[in-house]
Amino acid sequence: MAKKDQDIWIGLAHVKNMGVSRSVGNGDGAQTYIAIRANDAEEFEAKVIAIFRQNNFQVLSLDNVEIEYDVPKDESDPVAAEKIALFKRLATGALFAWGSFYPYGEKA
């Protein structure tokens, strides 16, 4: 499947920094939504791990994986609004888009 024909997948990644050059959540880690085009959920997960690794983060887990058309389009819901913003960034040609990092203890 060509890139533009791939579905957009999104999930909530739980990440931790992999070195002293990158710090997130006071070293305890954080969670963030990430959206990427992929053919299926397995490819999405592999791409998520690779992208975070390239940016010096370790993926501890990936939750709430869903495809773009399953996300409610209600921008008055803050979670849906954040996901929609990521979809819009992908529509401009970005290879991936991640949202705000929420250190553990804060609500994503």
C-alpha positions as CSV (number, residue, x, y, z in Angstrom):
1,M,0.0,0.0,0.0
2,A,1.3,3.5,-0.8
3,K,1.9,5.8,2.1
4,K,-1.1,8.0,1.3
5,D,-3.4,5.0,1.1
6,Q,-2.4,3.8,4.6
7,D,-4.7,4.4,7.5
8,I,-3.8,6.7,10.3
9,W,-3.4,4.9,13.6
10,I,-3.1,6.6,17.0
11,G,-2.2,5.3,20.5
12,L,-1.2,6.4,23.9
13,A,2.5,5.7,24.3
14,H,4.1,5.4,27.8
15,V,7.7,6.5,27.4
16,K,10.9,7.0,29.4
17,N,14.0,8.8,28.5
18,M,17.0,6.7,27.4
19,G,19.8,8.9,28.4
20,V,21.0,12.1,30.1
21,S,20.4,14.2,27.0
22,R,16.6,13.7,27.2
23,S,14.5,14.1,30.3
24,V,10.7,13.6,30.5
25,G,8.6,13.5,33.7
26,N,11.6,14.0,36.0
27,G,13.0,10.7,34.7
28,D,9.9,8.7,35.7
29,G,8.4,8.9,32.2
30,A,5.4,10.3,30.6
31,Q,2.6,9.5,28.3
32,T,1.7,11.0,24.9
33,Y,-0.5,10.3,22.0
34,I,1.3,9.5,18.7
35,A,-0.2,9.2,15.3
36,I,1.4,7.5,12.3
37,R,0.2,6.0,8.9
38,A,0.4,2.2,8.9
39,N,-1.1,-0.8,7.2
40,D,-2.2,-2.4,10.5
41,A,-1.8,-2.3,14.3
42,E,1.4,-4.3,14.3
43,E,3.1,-2.0,11.8
44,F,1.9,1.0,13.8
45,E,3.5,-0.4,17.0
46,A,6.8,-1.1,15.3
47,K,6.9,2.4,13.8
48,V,6.1,3.9,17.2
49,I,8.9,2.0,18.9
50,A,11.4,3.0,16.1
51,I,10.4,6.7,16.2
52,F,10.7,7.1,19.9
53,R,14.0,5.2,19.9
54,Q,15.4,7.6,17.3
55,N,14.4,10.4,19.7
56,N,16.1,8.8,22.7
57,F,12.9,7.5,24.3
58,Q,12.1,3.9,25.4
59,V,8.4,2.8,24.8
60,L,7.3,1.1,28.0
61,S,3.8,0.3,26.6
62,L,1.3,1.4,24.0
63,D,-2.4,1.6,24.9
64,N,-5.7,2.7,23.4
65,V,-4.5,1.9,19.8
66,E,-7.2,2.9,17.3
67,I,-7.7,3.9,13.7
68,E,-8.5,7.4,12.8
69,Y,-12.1,6.8,11.8
70,D,-12.9,5.3,15.2
71,V,-11.9,8.6,17.0
72,P,-14.9,10.8,17.8
73,K,-14.8,14.0,15.8
74,D,-16.1,16.1,18.8
75,E,-13.4,18.8,19.3
76,S,-15.2,20.0,22.5
77,D,-13.7,16.8,24.1
78,P,-10.1,17.6,25.0
79,V,-8.8,14.1,24.2
80,A,-10.6,13.9,20.9
81,A,-9.3,17.5,20.1
82,E,-5.7,16.5,20.7
83,K,-6.1,13.4,18.5
84,I,-7.7,15.5,15.7
85,A,-4.8,18.0,15.9
86,L,-2.4,15.1,15.4
87,F,-4.4,13.9,12.4
88,K,-4.2,17.4,10.9
89,R,-0.4,17.5,11.2
90,L,-0.2,14.2,9.3
91,A,-2.4,15.7,6.6
92,T,0.2,18.4,6.0
93,G,2.8,15.7,5.2
94,A,4.4,15.0,8.5
95,L,5.6,11.4,8.9
96,F,4.4,11.2,12.4
97,A,2.9,13.5,15.1
98,W,3.0,13.2,18.8
99,G,1.1,15.3,21.3
100,S,1.9,16.9,24.6
101,F,3.9,14.8,27.0
102,Y,2.0,14.2,30.3
103,P,4.4,13.2,33.1
104,Y,3.0,10.4,35.2
105,G,0.5,11.7,37.7
106,E,-1.0,14.2,35.2
107,K,-4.1,13.3,33.1
108,A,-3.6,12.7,29.4
